[in-house]
Amino acid sequence: MHTLGILLQAGEDKSWKVRLCFAKSFAKFAEAFGKEISDNNLIQTFTLLLNDNEPEVKNAAITSLSLSLRFNSTEKICNLILPTLQNSYADSQTSFKAGVALALCEMAGIVGKDYTINKILPILIELMKDDNAEVRLNVVQNLIKLADIVQTDLLSPGFLTILTNITKDAQWRVRMGVIELVGDLSVKFGKDVFVKHLESIFMQYLTNTAAAVR
């Protein structure tokens, strides 16, 4: 427990470089100590780093979060981690928001269908509207992970509207990401769902200005 105490102090050290080392190594710490200690002791200190004043620390923390979620309980994810992300992602740098998108998609497999629909999906939809193409692309590339959890409930009117809007995205890589997502969803959900929800989106890409997308 002496080692644990030292680590927790490092996570709140006055030097941002020390906090950065803690953030980068958090997934390894969580694995070494196991789920019980990670969930009861480490995660409180780690969550502070998701709101750190130093952008490099925040970015390292969000990267480590996706790698360490399996060491946290659903309760901690819902009541501690997600509220922290909800309060910090909007005004953060591009790399942090891109990391939030990945972490949220990973969370879905832990917190279940209802929580994903009510809490996680609305944030992802907002991130799909982000000004930065890297953020939009990162959301699109990871959304297929939600399909296993929420099934066809993923195809809400709001979600489909965003997919339709992105057919006109300024960045062809984002448009490419959407058509790949539409293809994956169509394979997963079958012909009837494709015809009802996705065909009109798919057809718009056949006349896309980017040859790689067509």
C-alpha positions in Angstrom: 0.0 0.0 0.0 3.0 2.3 0.4 3.6 2.1 -3.3 0.0 2.9 -4.0 0.3 6.0 -1.8 3.3 7.2 -3.8 1.5 6.7 -7.0 -1.5 8.7 -5.8 0.7 11.5 -4.8 2.3 11.5 -8.3 -1.1 11.9 -9.8 -1.6 15.1 -8.0 2.0 16.4 -8.1 2.5 20.1 -8.6 4.8 19.3 -11.6 2.7 18.7 -14.7 5.5 16.4 -16.0 5.1 14.1 -13.1 1.3 14.1 -13.6 2.0 13.4 -17.3 4.0 10.3 -16.4 1.2 9.1 -14.2 -1.4 9.7 -16.9 0.6 7.9 -19.5 1.2 4.9 -17.3 -2.2 4.6 -15.7 -3.4 1.6 -17.8 -0.3 -0.3 -16.6 -0.9 0.7 -13.0 -4.5 -0.4 -13.2 -3.5 -3.8 -14.6 -0.8 -4.3 -12.0 -3.0 -3.4 -9.0 -6.1 -5.1 -10.4 -9.8 -4.0 -10.7 -10.6 -3.6 -7.0 -7.8 -1.2 -6.1 -8.1 0.6 -9.5 -11.8 1.1 -9.0 -11.6 2.0 -5.3 -8.4 4.1 -5.2 -6.7 4.9 -8.5 -9.6 6.1 -10.5 -10.5 9.1 -8.4 -7.0 10.6 -8.8 -6.8 9.6 -12.5 -10.2 11.3 -13.2 -8.7 14.6 -12.0 -6.3 14.4 -14.9 -9.1 14.5 -17.4 -9.6 18.1 -16.3 -6.0 18.9 -15.9 -4.9 22.5 -16.8 -2.1 21.1 -18.9 -3.4 19.9 -22.3 -0.6 17.3 -22.7 -1.7 15.7 -19.4 -5.3 15.6 -20.5 -4.5 14.1 -23.8 -2.4 11.4 -22.1 -5.2 10.7 -19.7 -7.9 10.2 -22.3 -5.6 7.9 -24.2 -5.0 5.8 -21.1 -8.7 5.8 -20.3 -9.7 3.7 -23.3 -7.0 1.2 -22.3 -8.0 0.9 -18.7 -11.9 1.0 -18.7 -12.1 -2.8 -18.1 -10.6 -2.2 -14.6 -13.5 0.0 -13.6 -17.0 -0.8 -12.4 -20.1 0.4 -14.3 -20.9 2.5 -11.2 -17.6 4.4 -11.4 -17.9 4.9 -15.2 -21.5 6.2 -15.0 -21.1 8.3 -11.8 -17.5 9.6 -12.1 -15.8 9.2 -15.4 -18.7 10.0 -17.8 -19.8 13.2 -15.9 -16.2 14.3 -16.0 -16.0 13.9 -19.8 -19.4 15.6 -20.2 -18.0 18.7 -18.4 -14.6 18.8 -20.1 -14.9 17.7 -23.8 -16.6 20.7 -25.3 -13.9 23.3 -24.8 -10.9 20.9 -25.2 -8.4 20.5 -27.9 -8.9 18.4 -31.0 -6.8 15.4 -29.8 -8.7 15.3 -26.5 -12.1 15.3 -28.2 -11.0 12.6 -30.6 -9.9 10.5 -27.6 -13.2 11.1 -25.9 -15.0 9.7 -28.9 -13.0 6.5 -28.7 -13.4 6.2 -24.9 -17.2 6.6 -25.2 -17.5 3.9 -27.8 -15.5 1.6 -25.6 -17.7 2.5 -22.6 -20.8 1.3 -24.4 -19.8 -2.3 -24.1 -19.6 -1.9 -20.3 -22.5 0.3 -19.4 -25.1 -1.4 -21.6 -27.9 -0.4 -24.1 -30.1 2.1 -22.1 -27.2 4.1 -20.7 -25.5 4.2 -24.1 -28.6 5.5 -25.8 -29.5 8.1 -23.1 -26.0 9.3 -22.2 -23.3 8.3 -24.6 -24.9 8.6 -28.0 -26.0 12.2 -27.5 -22.4 13.2 -26.9 -21.2 11.3 -29.9 -23.8 13.0 -32.1 -22.5 16.4 -30.9 -18.9 15.3 -31.7 -20.0 14.4 -35.2 -20.8 18.1 -35.6 -17.4 19.3 -34.4 -15.6 21.9 -36.4 -12.5 19.7 -36.6 -12.5 16.9 -39.2 -10.2 14.7 -37.1 -12.8 14.6 -34.3 -15.7 13.9 -36.8 -13.6 11.1 -38.4 -12.7 9.5 -35.1 -16.4 9.3 -34.1 -17.4 7.8 -37.4 -14.7 5.2 -37.4 -15.6 3.9 -34.0 -19.4 4.0 -34.1 -19.8 0.5 -35.4 -18.8 -0.6 -31.8 -22.2 0.8 -30.6 -24.1 -1.4 -33.1 -23.5 -4.5 -31.0 -24.8 -2.8 -27.9 -27.8 -0.7 -29.0 -28.7 -2.7 -32.2 -31.1 -0.8 -34.6 -31.9 1.8 -31.9 -28.6 3.4 -33.1 -30.5 4.5 -36.2 -32.5 7.2 -34.6 -33.8 10.2 -36.7 -31.1 12.5 -35.2 -28.3 10.0 -35.9 -29.5 9.5 -39.5 -29.8 13.2 -40.1 -26.2 13.7 -39.1 -25.1 10.9 -41.4 -27.0 12.5 -44.2 -25.4 15.9 -43.5 -22.0 14.4 -43.5 -22.4 13.3 -47.1 -21.6 17.0 -47.8 -18.6 17.1 -45.4 -15.8 19.3 -46.6 -13.2 16.5 -45.9 -13.4 13.5 -48.2 -11.9 11.3 -45.5 -14.9 11.9 -43.3 -17.3 11.2 -46.1 -15.3 8.0 -46.8 -15.6 7.0 -43.1 -19.4 7.4 -43.3 -19.8 5.3 -46.4 -17.7 2.6 -44.7 -19.9 2.8 -41.6 -23.1 2.6 -43.7 -21.7 -0.5 -45.3 -20.8 -2.1 -42.0 -24.2 -1.3 -40.6 -26.0 -2.7 -43.6 -24.1 -6.0 -43.4 -24.8 -6.2 -39.7 -28.5 -5.3 -39.7 -29.5 -6.8 -43.1 -31.3 -5.8 -46.3 -34.6 -4.6 -44.7 -32.9 -2.2 -42.4 -30.7 -1.0 -45.2 -33.6 -0.3 -47.5 -35.6 1.5 -44.7 -32.9 3.6 -43.1 -29.6 3.6 -45.1 -30.2 3.2 -48.8 -30.9 6.9 -49.4 -27.7 7.9 -47.7 -25.7 5.3 -49.6 -27.1 6.4 -52.9 -25.9 10.0 -52.3 -22.3 8.8 -52.3 -22.5 7.3 -55.8 -22.3 10.9 -57.2 -19.7 12.1 -54.6 -17.1 14.6 -55.9 -14.3 12.5 -54.4 -13.4 9.5 -56.6 -12.2 7.5 -53.6 -15.6 7.9 -52.0 -17.5 6.9 -55.2 
